[in-house]
Amino acid sequence: MTKLETSYLGLSLKSPLIVSSSGLNSSVDKIKEYKKYGAGAVVLKSLFEEQILNEVSSLERHSDYTEAADYLKHYVTANNVQEYINHIKAVKEAVDIPVIASINCMSDSQWLSFASRIQEAGADALEVNIYYLPVDPKRKAEEYENIYNSIAEKLNKIITIPVAYKIGSHFTNPLNVIENLRFRGANGVVLFNRFFEPDIDVNAMKVVPADIFSSPSDLRYTLRWVAIASHLIPEIDISASTGVHDGEALVKMLLAGANSVQVCSAIYKNGAQHIEVMLRDLKEWMDKKGYKSIADFRGSLNMGSIADPAQYERSQFMKYFSSYE
Ligand SMILES: Cc1cc2nc3c(=O)[nH]c(=O)nc-3n(C[C@H](O)[C@H](O)[C@H](O)COP(=O)(O)O)c2cc1C
């Protein structure tokens, strides 16, 4: 019998497919469906530090009375958090798959106090999505990276549930960022987040949001770093994210060494049943190759397992294109 069970962040997953943090996981009924179709876990939509702070400051701007503003500030913060806490509890009651809460943050400040409430509500783990757009030409990259380190260091003292950091792909040395997070207690990393991107409408002469969904070719950047990190930093769990649209992409990420794989755009586009289709394709591939479990092949094509590890390095890129005329 082919088994899809795997482990991620010390949690037992019935399958390696996790439904990514997004509005997909805003409803308990939808999460029940994902479970029915075989999802191994869900990451709830993020509680946004930015969203909370924006609401608070807009209320402050619109109130003439300091006392009223103070009251509203606390009310809004508490209600946002309370809604989130209630959602965690409701999801935990409804399904028996791991429920990973998520916080999107840009600093090591106010939101940290929310983390213990998330743990108390019963979340099985926390995914921390850190994003700080470096728009200050005078600030060194190291200063930005230290925000990540400081968050991990503080959070490690506050909660005991496993923590994964969902990071972007634009670092000079992603491995060093991962290593620093691991050193500060991270149990896993999600490689990579896909950020909201601007585009330009040349007819309307306006800056507009780019397509929010990924395309299947977006998977390759993630694939490279999953394959490299799973070999060079094997102590940390990796959840592969971005561009996983079908069963074949799921297989590729597992071969590259991912412990789990997150799917978002493909479920938005194809519906919850797509989870079942992807897992069926994974199973069929395993049967064809004679693998009985994920552990039989996970990481077998990562950087340390192939004859020519340079295939994952940039120099190979030049070699390939030099013969392309
Ligand atoms: C509509 C939408 C909402 C999202 N909301 C969140 C969020 O709240 N928190 C988060 O960490 N990522 C969020 N993401 C990013 C996804 O979790 C995921 O990392 C990204 O879409 C790349 O995966 P994909 O290629 O499978 O879509 C969102 C993505 C979409 C399309």
The ligand as a Gaussian input file, in Angstrom:
#p B3LYP/6-31G(d) Opt

LIG

0 1
 C       -5.391000      35.708000      -2.673000
 C       -4.124000      35.351000      -1.928000
 C       -4.055000      35.627000      -0.560000
 C       -2.887000      35.346000       0.149000
 N       -2.834000      35.591000       1.485000
 C       -1.709000      35.276000       2.177000
 C       -1.630000      35.474000       3.573000
 O       -2.563000      35.934000       4.231000
 N       -0.482000      35.123000       4.203000
 C        0.585000      34.582000       3.545000
 O        1.591000      34.253000       4.180000
 N        0.536000      34.371000       2.221000
 C       -0.574000      34.702000       1.533000
 N       -0.623000      34.465000       0.183000
 C        0.534000      33.851000      -0.487000
 C        0.319000      32.326000      -0.606000
 O        0.235000      31.718000       0.666000
 C        1.471000      31.668000      -1.370000
 O        2.680000      31.828000      -0.657000
 C        1.669000      32.240000      -2.776000
 O        0.426000      32.415000      -3.439000
 C        2.561000      31.331000      -3.615000
 O        2.026000      30.028000      -3.704000
 P        1.253000      29.521000      -5.040000
 O        2.214000      29.596000      -6.138000
 O        0.821000      28.121000      -4.705000
 O        0.098000      30.444000      -5.231000
 C       -1.782000      34.765000      -0.541000
 C       -1.893000      34.483000      -1.908000
 C       -3.032000      34.772000      -2.595000
 C       -3.112000      34.455000      -4.065000

